[in-house]
């Protein structure tokens, strides 16, 4: 697998016993396995779900504590969802929710999402979510922002035609950055006829704890179709 330099936290405060147990006992069952020698563009999402029976596969990059991912999985039991999150405390929170709600249709990649993006097969996903990523506000850190031409190329490769990319943030500068880069990418078509289309959260877009705080200002909800 290609090497990437990771920016951000992998560990937070010490977890309670229940969450420690979730990581040690439950994560091995739900974790995505990507061998070091796996060729790029070769991992079928169905291979991550040996129980089978799923019609669609969705991906969430940076799921935080997993509220949105768990809500989507519960609402769409016929869909297999893969979530990426290198912050182990967030992984533990999601695993705890999955056990409580008896959610089985989630798989977790607890590492840098770019490794998974490289591994997954082209055209294998119908939705990708990137919700409230780190804004990296300092100009010298803008290269660390997740939305870059390279990651949009990866999203375009993975989404089937007609697939959907959903992006959210409450940081105005990051919103402009993500909208500009995604709008100018030839593989994506912005789905908005008026401002309310991106200012108001759609009914099928579950809110996250972070989104409820609206820490930085007006949240935006961008939808793009793969063309």
N, C-alpha and C positions, 0 to 999 in steps of 0.2 A: 504494500500500500504506500501511496505517496506520503511524504512527511509534511506535517503542517505545524506551524508555531501557534500554540494556543494561548489566548489571553482571557483571563477571567478566573473565577474561583471554582475549585473542585470540592472543597469542604467548607462547612460553616461551623456553627456551634455543635457541641457534642449532642448526639441524638439520644432520645430516651430508649429504654430497653425494647419497646415494641418496634420502633423504627429500625434499630440495629438488627433485630431478628428478621424484619422484612427484607433487609439488604442481604443478610447472610443466607437465609433460607428460601426466600421467594424470588429474588433477582435471578439466580441461576436458571430458574424455570422460564422466566419471561424475557431473558436477555437475548438480543440478536448476536449471533456468532459470525464474525468475519475473520477467517483465518488469514495469517500474514501473507500467504502466497495466493490468496484469491485474486483472480484477474479482475480488472475493472469491468463494469457493465455486465456482470454475470450473476448477481444475486437476485433471484426471483422473490418478490415479497411472499408468495405462497409458501416458499421453503421455510419462512420464519414461523409459520402457523401449521404445524404438522397435523393438527386436528382437521384442517380443511374446511370447506363449506362456505368460504367468503367470496362474494361477488366483486367487491371493490377493495382497493387498498389506498389508504391515506397516510400522509406523513406530517408530523408536527416537529418543527425545528425549534429547540429551546422551550420545552413545555413548562419550565418553572416548577411549581408544586403540582402541576398536572390537572388542575380543575377543568380546564377546557378540554383536554384530551379525554379525561374520564367521562365528562358529560357527553361528548360526541360518541364515545364508544357505547355508552348506555343507550343513547338514542338511536344508534345504528348497529344493532347486534349482527347484521349480515355483512358488516364491513370490518376488515382487519386494519387496525391502526398501529403505526409505528411511531414512537416518540423518541426524540434525541434530547438528552440533557446530561451534561458532564458534571453538574453540581449534585453530589450524592445525597445531600439533604432533600433536594427536590425529588430525586428518584425514590427515596424512602417514603416521602409524603404520598406520592402517587401509588406506590405499592400498598401502602396502608389503606388508601381509598379503594383500590381494586379489591382487596380482601374483604373490606366492609360491605361493598356493593356487589360483590361476587361478579366482577367484570373479568372476562377471560379473553376478550378480543383485542388486547393490547400487547405489543412487544416493545422492548426498551433497548435503545443503544445508549449506554451511559458514558459517552465519550464525545469527542469533537464530531459534529454532524458531517463535516466534509468527508470523512472516511466513508460514512454510509452513502453519501451522495455519489461518491466514486464507484462504490460497489454495486449499487442497485441497477437493475436492467432498464434500458431505455423504454419509455412508453409504458411503464408498469404502474404508474400512480394516476389517480383521478383527482386528488386534491392535495395541496400542500399548504400548511399554515405556518406563518412566521409572526408571532404575536408579541409585541412589546420587547423587541430585542434591545440589547444595551445600546444606548445612543452614542456612546463615545463622543462627548461634546467637544473636546479639544480638537482643533483643526489637525494637529500633528497625529492624532489618533484616528482620523477618519478612515484610514486604510484598514482599521480593525473592524469597521462596521460590516455586518454580515451581508447586506445587500451590496454586491459588487458585480461587475460585468461577468466575472467568472462564475459566481454562484447563480446568477440568473441564467447563464448558459446551462448550468447543471440542472436547474429547475426545468428549463425548457426541454432538455433531453429526457427527463424522467416523466414529465406529464404527457399523457396521451392527448391527442387533438380534442379540443373541447373541455379539457381538464381545467381546474380552477386553482389559482394562487390567491390566498388571502393574507393580507398584511395589516397589522394594527400597531399604532403607537400613539402616545400622547405628548411626544416631543416634537415641536413645530419644525425645528431644523432637520431632524431625522425624517419627518414626514415628507418634507420637500425633497430631500435627498433620495428617499426610496421611490417616491412618485416619479421624479425626473428620470432616474435610471431605469425603472421598470417600464414606464411609458415609452421611452426611446428604444426599448429592446424590441426587435422585429417579431419575436415569438409571442408577445403578449398584447392583449387588447383590453384597455381600461373599461370597466363596466360601471359607468355612471352617466346619468343624463342631467343631474342637477346636484347641488351641494349636499342636499339631504341624503343622497344615495351613499355618500361616504362619511357624513357626520353622524348619522344615526346607525346604531348597531342593529343589524338584521336579526330577526327573531330566531333564526337557526344558527346564531353565532353566540354560544354560551359565554357569559362574562367570567373573567378571572378575578382573583383577589387583587392583583395588581391593577387591572383595568378599573375596578370599582374605586380604587384610591384616586385615580386620575391625577397622579402626582405633579405632572408638569403642565397640564393645561387641557385643552380640548382634544379628546381622543378622535382618531380617524380610523376608518375601516375601509381599506382598499380591496377591491376585487378585480382580478385580471383573468381573462380566459386565454388558454393556450390556443393559438391560431395555426 
